Amino acid sequence: MKPPWLWLPLALTVASASALAQQPVQPLPKVGGCPLGYYSSGGYCVPSSSGNTRGAIEKSGNSCPLGFYSSGNYCLSSPSNDREAIQKSGKGCPLGWYSSGGYCVKSR
């Protein structure tokens, strides 16, 4: 059996990885064509099962939040992005989120 202090780096790595909030990969309401990595099913864009699909959010206006790029009427999370975004409702963002254009992005 390994001494307990040898498990500490692994425990810290797991805890750090779980603290990052990436954009969820989930079905989205269909607005025009589906973004890259998604396919049309009924009134939704559904993530493909390829395993490389990135989280997406419906585009608000002509721009995407920091860490996202445009794909049709959606914003896809860039591969290096480890943050989640939501569309801004009103003038401000909830506690723990910051403003990025028409979106709120979760702080680290």
Steps between C-alpha positions, in 0.01 A plus 500: 500500500625849414555754777206746525709805401559344155124521429487876566608615149234276342231627737592863426495435124153341518368781721640767266356334189154469652502870600520610134159568348497429129206585276259204520465283189124460475213532250422859399186654349552509123550851357574466127773242438667306779852589618806290418483165680119500537222350284135591456237293682150645512528859615840443663868482421633186668870438576659234280644196672849557355638611836656824363181707520547829684243668723294767325271791578256684276662812354376832637554772239807475275767401749594217732626516859868477589620141441236420237490522120215542254337203324187618318245623754697350789820556695718193556743469787858510374715192579705688761195657670416370846219742578124497467292781349134596513305772323482819705159585642476870580804721565708289737622148563445276802756483777802299385449589131638791293362684201628425148286680243144364514612208718604415854808278535568299815804621693768248593 
